[in-house]
Amino acid sequence: MQEFLDTHNLQPESRTDARKEQMDATAVWDLMGRAERVVVAKGRRIETFVPTEDTQESILKAVMGRSGNLRAPTVRIGDSFFVGFNNALYDQMMPSTR
C-alpha cells in the first residue's frame, strides 16, 4: 500500500495501525453503516456493498479478518470505504496526480 501511495504522490490524512488499535464488528459497523458504499477487494475479486440492515452481515463477513479485526488496508475516501488491496481498484478509485 505504501508503494502505491508513494507512486501516486498521496499522503493519508490519518493512519492507524490495525495491530495496535483493533476494531470489533460493532465498531466497524458504527463506522461503515452510514457509508455510501463499501468496496471490498479479495485478490482479483471485488465486491461493492451499499450498507443497510439487510447487508450488514455480508459486509461484516467481507471486511473482518480471521482475528476478528478490521482487515487492512482500509481506506476512506469521502463517504466510501475500500477494504483490502487490488491495484486495478485503487488505480480507478484513487485520485490521479500524474
C-alpha positions in Angstrom: 0.0 0.0 0.0 2.8 2.4 0.9 4.4 1.9 -2.5 1.1 2.7 -4.2 0.7 5.9 -2.2 4.3 6.9 -3.0 3.8 6.2 -6.7 0.7 8.4 -6.8 2.2 11.1 -4.5 -0.6 10.7 -2.0 -0.5 11.3 1.7 -3.1 9.9 4.1 -4.9 12.4 6.3 -4.6 9.9 9.2 -3.2 6.4 9.7 -4.0 3.8 12.2 -2.0 0.6 12.9 -4.6 -2.2 13.0 -2.4 -4.3 15.2 -2.4 -1.7 17.9 -5.9 -0.3 17.6 -8.3 -3.1 17.0 -11.9 -2.6 15.8 -14.5 -5.3 16.5 -17.6 -5.8 14.4 -19.7 -3.4 16.4 -17.2 -0.6 16.0 -16.7 -1.4 12.3 -20.5 -1.2 11.6 -20.7 2.1 13.6 -18.1 3.4 11.2 -19.3 1.9 7.9 -23.0 1.5 8.5 -23.7 5.0 7.2 -21.3 5.0 4.3 -22.5 5.4 0.7 -20.7 2.2 -0.3 -18.2 -0.3 0.9 -15.9 -1.8 -1.7 -14.0 -5.0 -0.7 -11.1 -6.5 -2.6 -10.1 -10.1 -2.1 -7.4 -11.0 -4.6 -8.8 -10.2 -8.0 -12.4 -10.4 -6.8 -14.1 -7.0 -6.0 -17.4 -6.7 -4.2 -19.4 -3.5 -3.8 -22.0 -3.1 -1.0 -24.5 -0.5 -0.1 -24.8 -0.5 3.7 -28.2 -1.4 5.0 -29.5 -3.6 7.8 -30.0 -6.3 5.2 -26.4 -6.1 4.0 -24.8 -5.7 7.5 -23.9 -9.4 7.9 -22.5 -9.7 4.4 -20.4 -6.5 4.8 -19.0 -7.5 8.2 -18.1 -11.0 6.9 -16.3 -9.4 4.0 -14.4 -6.7 5.9 -13.5 -8.6 9.1 -10.3 -10.7 9.2 -9.8 -14.1 10.9 -8.6 -12.3 14.0 -11.9 -10.6 14.4 -10.4 -7.2 13.5 -11.0 -4.9 10.5 -8.9 -6.1 7.5 -6.1 -3.9 6.3 -5.7 -1.8 4.4 -8.9 0.1 4.8 -9.1 3.5 3.1 -11.9 6.0 3.5 -12.5 8.4 0.6 -15.4 10.7 1.3 -18.4 8.5 2.1 -16.9 5.3 0.7 -14.7 2.7 2.2 -12.2 0.5 0.3 -11.1 -2.6 2.2 -8.3 -4.9 1.0 -5.8 -4.1 -1.8 -6.2 -4.6 -5.5 -4.0 -2.4 -7.8 -6.7 -2.1 -10.5 -9.3 -1.0 -8.0 -7.1 1.6 -6.4 -6.0 2.9 -9.8 -9.7 3.5 -10.6 -10.8 4.9 -7.2 -7.8 7.0 -6.0 -7.4 10.5 -7.4 -4.7 10.6 -10.0 -1.8 13.0 -9.5 0.1 12.0 -12.6 
